Amino acid sequence: MSLTSADMIRRRFGDHRPGLQLISVVDAAVPVTMLRVDVLAQERKPLPLLDEFILRFVHAGVKQIEEIARLLGLQREQVVAAVADQISGNNVTRAWNGQLSLSALGLEAARNLAAVQPVLTQLNVPFDRLVWNTQDYARSSLIKKRDAREAGMELLPAKKTSRVHLSDLTVERFNELVDSRDDRTRQVEVLRVRKIASQSLHLYMPAQLLVYGDPDSGEVELGLCVEGDLQPAHGLELAAADAVVKLGVAVAQPEPRPTLSPELEDQRLSGEEVDIIRAAGDRPSDAGPAEASPAPQRVEDIAVRSVGVHEHPQLLSQALNGAKRRLLIIAPWVKGGVVNTDFVAAIERRLRAGVDVHIGHGYGPDDSGSDDFALRKLTNLAARYDKLRVVRLENTHAKILIFDDQWITTSFNWLSFKGDPDRTYRMEEGTLVQIPSEVEKAFQRYLDILDTDGADPRLKP
């Protein structure tokens, strides 16, 4: 999921659970089984069913409206209305004695209708195992379980573990899916679902799990977005399946915000003050970093300010895509949900642009909290570029991002997006410093610790 889409999801659905905060947007995967189904189908007909039968009956020699109504078991008024439509369409003519006949156009239409015969065909349909129903997911969007795990996606539970049965499929739902397609299948109308020929291919649909919570009470609710749209049915099924417990999702109070020197703390604008400036649309605000300093007119101009949890991924993206001289990241854990192919490609682009990149990680005696494949991606890249250094620190609690003249110290885990290796989510807060001299001092301090190869376990923010 791109950071842009994550930000849009927060803006659109952040307040959809009254009394709860949207604490995190997590990449997730919905279990899907690809069904190959035998169906009885025919070419979609251009006429409503009643109009079709009128043309067929008149073509077969049934001339009176009353007789057609009797054969169909309908009220005369219903047939009269349909006949009137066909007369207006120049398919049917009505003689002075009330008898109906087909025009040349109507005769051709009746012959075409008679030529349309049902055929047995196969359709490939994705079956969403979370809501236990067929869906119109594009086959190209589905991924393998291995790829979902490697990308660090949360694998969502299925509603049932059993196989899909014929009774789980309906003609109405199949025709809804056919209508939504933009290929030749759209011209087909399903008349009957005869048999499930195959259901052995199990894949996953990428999605975004929305974690709403109240850190004070510990209350948690989940929502789900697929292709940027909130899916109410999936949210209800997650609640019914007690997915919060099954996934081990919890919310908690954030770790204490790392504090700065007294001089920087005096200049720091709180999140509320930053929001005032942001809401003012880049107009001057009464809130300022210090009494002696003029009020900044833009959030980008604030020298020292709060950074909210949802802003962290944006800052990391800005660093990965825009750092000109240097980039330093320190975090306890390295997870595949962040350090994926796109992340490594972005780091490589910075390296090719001549940027010096330093990455420090480590918590505890081993790397059990990190993903081995994510660490391998970094170490393999470091083996190819002298400007990239990846250091295993002994026990780092620090979460640091420095790029060019920006320094963010925080309780947010830059390389995992999760507060812990477990699924406890927090409204992490940090501080952004944009004073070049202070950023330079911080950079040299962390560089010195990396230079010791992690020998000093007392890494301070």
N, C-alpha and C positions, 0 to 999 in steps of 0.2 A: 504494500500500500504506500502510495506516495504521501509525503508530508502535506502536500497541498490538499489532497482528498481528506486526510485526517483532520486538517483544520476546518474544512468545509463541514465535515460531519459534526465536529464540536459546535460550530456556529448554528447548524440547523437543528441538532437534536440534544444540545447540552441541557436544555431545561424541560425535557420530556418526562421526567420523573419528579413531580413536585416533592419538595422537602429533601431531595437527594442531589448531590453534586456528581457531574460526570468526571470521574477521577482518572479514567484511562480509556484509551481506544487501542485495543489489542488485535493484532493480526490473528485471524482464526481460520478454521477450515471445517466446512460442513460435509459430513459423510454422504456420498452419492453412489448409487449403483446404476450402471448403465444397463437398461433393459433392451433386449431385442424382442419385439412383440409382433406376433402374427395378427393382422387385423383384416376384416372384410371392409373394403373401401370402394368408393366409386368417384369418378370425376365430379367435381362440385358443379351443381346445376345452377343455371342463371335465374330460374324462376322459383318463387315460393311453392311449397308442396301442393297447396290447393289449386293454384293456377296450373301447375303441371298436370294434375288429375283432370281438370276441366278440358285441357287440350287433348289428353289421352282419350277421354270418354267421347268427346265430339268426333275425334278421328276414328273411333271404333263404332260410330253410328248412333250414339246416344245424343238426341237432338234437343230434349226438353230440360229446362232448368229444374223442374220438379223431380224428374227422374234422376238427374245427377245428385240432387240433394238427398233423395231417398237412398241411393246406392252408397253414398258417403256417410249417411247417418247424420247429416248436418241440417241446420235450419235453412229454409229457403233464402232468407235475407243474406246469410253468409255467402251463398253461392251467387246470388244476384250481384253482390258487391265485387266478387272476384271476376265474374263474367264481364261486368262493366269495365273493369281494368283491362281485360283482354280485348274488348271491343275498342277501347281508347288506344290500345297499342297496335291496332290493325291486325291482330291475330285471329279474331273471331268476328263473324257478321251475324246479324239477327234478322230473319225474314219477317214479313208482315204477320205471319201466323205464329210467331214466337219461336220458330225452330232455329237452332244454332247450326252454323257451318263454319268451316275453316277457310280463311283467306289463303292465298298462295304463301304469304309469310308465315301464317299459322301452321300450314301443312308442313313446311320445312322445319319449323320448330318442333312439331310433334314427331317427325321422323328422327330428328337429332336426339330427342329425349328417349325414344325407343331404342336408339343405338347405344345408350349409356348403360353398361352392365357392371354390376359389382365384381370386383376381383380380389383375390387374396394377395396381400402384400405384407412386407415387413417394415416396421418403423423402429428407429433407435431413439429411445426416450430416457433422459436422466430422471432418476427417482430419488428424491431428497429423503434420506432416512431420518432426518430430524423431525420434519413435519409429516412424514410418511405419506408423500404424495408426489406425483409427477410434476416437474418444473421445466421451464423453457431455458435452462442454462445452455449456453453455447458449449459444444463439445471441446472447442479449443481453449476454453477457460478452465477446464477441469485439470487437476494435477494429481500425481501419484502421492501416496502416503509418505514415501521416503522424501520426496521433494518438500512436502508440507512440513515435515519434521526438521529438515535441514534449514528451512526458512524460519524456523522458530515459531511456527503458527500453533495456536491453541487448538488441539483436535477436539471438536465438540462431540458429545455423545449422541448415539442414535436413539430414536424413540423405542425401537424394538431390535432384538438381535435375530429374529426369525427371517426366513426368506420372504420375498414379496409374493403374494398370492393373486390370482386372477380377480378375486373379489375386491382387491385394493385398487383396481383400475376401473374407470368409468368412461363410457363413450363421450359424455359431455366434456370431461376434462381433456380427453385426447383432441377433440375438435377445437377447444380453446387453445391448446398448444399449437395445433396446425395453423390456426388463424394468425398466431403471433409470429410465424416464421415468414422469412422473405425469400424462400427458395421455391422450387417447383412443387414441393409438398403442399403448398398452400392451396393448390387446385384440387386437392383430394378431400373428400368427406368420409370420415370413419363411420361405418354403420354398426360394426360389432367388433369387440375385442375377443379373439378366439383363443390365443395361447401365448404364454411367455416362453419364447424359444431359448432365451439365454439371459442369465443375470449373474455372471461370474466376474464381470469387470467392476472393481470397486475403486472409486476415485474420490477426490475432495474438491469442493468448490471454495475458493478463497473468499473470505468475508472479514468483517470487522466486528469484534465483540466489544460492546459498550459496557463499561463497568461503572454503574452508578452506586454511590454509597454515602453513608454518614459516618465519618471517622469517630465521632463521639459515641454513637450507639452501636457501631459495628454492622448496621443494616446494609445489605447488599442486594441490588437487583441488576439483571443483565438484559441488554438489548442486542439486536443483531442488524447489521447493515450488509446488504449484498449489492454490489455494483453501485454503491453510494446511496441506496434507498433503504430506509428503515423497514424491517419486515415484522409487522405485528404478530403474525402467526408463529414465527420462529421464537419471538420473545415469550409468547405464552407457553410454547412447548419447552423452552429452557426452564421456565418456572415450574411447569408440571413435572419435569424430569428431575427437579431439585439439582440443577446443574451447578449452582453455587457450591453445594456440598461435594458433588462428584468431581468437580474441577479443583476443589480446594481453594476457591477464590475468597479473599478476605480484604477488608480495608482497615487501615489503622492510622493513627496519628503519625505525621511525618517525623523523621529524625530532626533533632535540633539543627537549625540553619547554621552553617559555618559562619563565625563572626570574623570581622576584619579588624584592622587597627582602629583605635578610637577616632583618628582623623577621617578615615574613610567611612566609618559608621555614622559620623556626624553629617556627612554629605549624602548618605544613602536615602533615596526616595522609596517609600513603601509601595506595595502593590496597589493600594487604594489611590495613592497620589499619582502613580503611573497611569492608572485607569482614567483618572480625571483628565490628564493631558491627552490621552489617546481618544477619549470620548469627545473632547473639545475640537477634534478635527484639525490638529496641528495649530491651534490658536494658543496664545499665551495663557498660562494658568497661574493662579495664586500660589500653587505649591512649587517650592523651589528646593534645590539641594542644600542650600545654606542661606542664612540671612544676608550675608554679604554678597551672594551671587545672584545674578539676574535669573528670573524664571525661564527654563528652557521652553522653546516654542514647539519642539518635536520630541517624541520619545527617543528618537535616534540621537538627540543632542545631550541627553542626560548623562552626566559623568559617572554616577554611581547609582544603581537602581535595582529594585527587586526583579526577579525573573520567576514567573509562575510555571507550574509543572507543564502546561501545554505549550509553553514557548521554547522549552529545551530542545525538542526535536527540530524546530525551525532554526535555532541557532547552530545546531550541529550540521544541518544541511547547508547553512550559509558558510560554515567553516570548510566543509568538504568540497564545496563548489566554488568558493571564492577566495580562499586563503592565498595570499601573494608571496609571503616570505617564510612564514613558519606556522606549524600546527602541532599542538601538544595536547594529548588526551590521556587522562589518568582515571581509571575506574576499577573497582574490585573484580567484576566478572565480565566475560566476553561471551555473548550469546549470539546464536545464528540468526535470531530475529532482527538484529541490528547489523552485525558483521556478516552480511550476505554478499552476493555477487555484485550488486549495485554499490555497496559500501566500498568494497575492495577496488572496484573500477574507478570510483571517485578518488580514492587515495592515490591510485596509480596516475590519474590525470594530474593531481597536485605534484607528484614526484617528477613527472615529465616536464612540468612547468617550472621546475627548479626549487620547489618548496621543501624545506627541511621538516620531516614528520617524525614525531616522538610519541610512542604509545607505551604506557605503563599499566600493568594490571597485576592482580594477585590478592588473594584473601585466604588465609589459613595455610596449612602445610602443603596443600596440593591444589590442582585446578579442577576439583570435582564440581565446583559451582559454575564452571564455564563449559562451553561446548568444544570438544576436541577439534571438530572439523572447522569451527570458526577460528580457533587459534592457529590451525595449520594454514588457513588462508593468509593470515597475517605473516607468519614466519616464512612461508614460501615467497611472499612478495618481498619481505625484507632480504631474502637471499639474493634477490635480483637487483635491488636498489640500495646503494650505499647511503642515500639520504633518508632511508627509513630505518628506525631503530625500534624494536619491540623488546621491552624489558619486563621480566617477571619479578615483581616486588614481593617482599616477604609477607607483608600484611597491611595492605593499604585501605584505609577508610576514606581517603580523599577521593573526591569526584571533581576533576578539573578539566576545563576546556580553555585553551589559549590559542588564538589565531590572530596573527598580525598584532594590532594594538587593542585587542579585546580579551578580557579575562573573565571567565565565569567560574566561581566557586559555589558549590551546591551540595545538596544531599541526594541529587538525582543521578542515577547510574547511566552514564553516557553510552556504555557499550552493551547494555542489556535492557534498558527502558523498564526494568522491574526493580522494585526496592530490595528484593532478596531473591535468591534462587528459587524460593517458593512463590506462591501466587498471592502475595500480600501487596496491595496497591496503596500508595500514599500520595497526598497532595504535596509533593516535594517542592521546596522553594530554594532559590539561589540568589546570587548577587552578580550583576554585570558591572565590571569596572572598565572605563574607557579613558583612563588617564595614562598616557604613554609611559611616563616614568614609573608609575606603580605597576603597570603590566610588565615592563622590562624587569623590575626587581622580582616579581613573582615568577616570571619565566626562568630567570637565572637560578632561583631557589629550587624549583622543581627539576631543572636540568641537572643541578649538582647532585640531587638525590638519584636521578636516573643514572648519572655517571658512576655512582658507586655500585651499580647493578643490584639495587634493592637491598644493600647491606643494612641500611638504617630503617627499622620497622616503624619508627615514630614519625611517619609522614604526616605533616600538619597542613591544614588548608591555608 
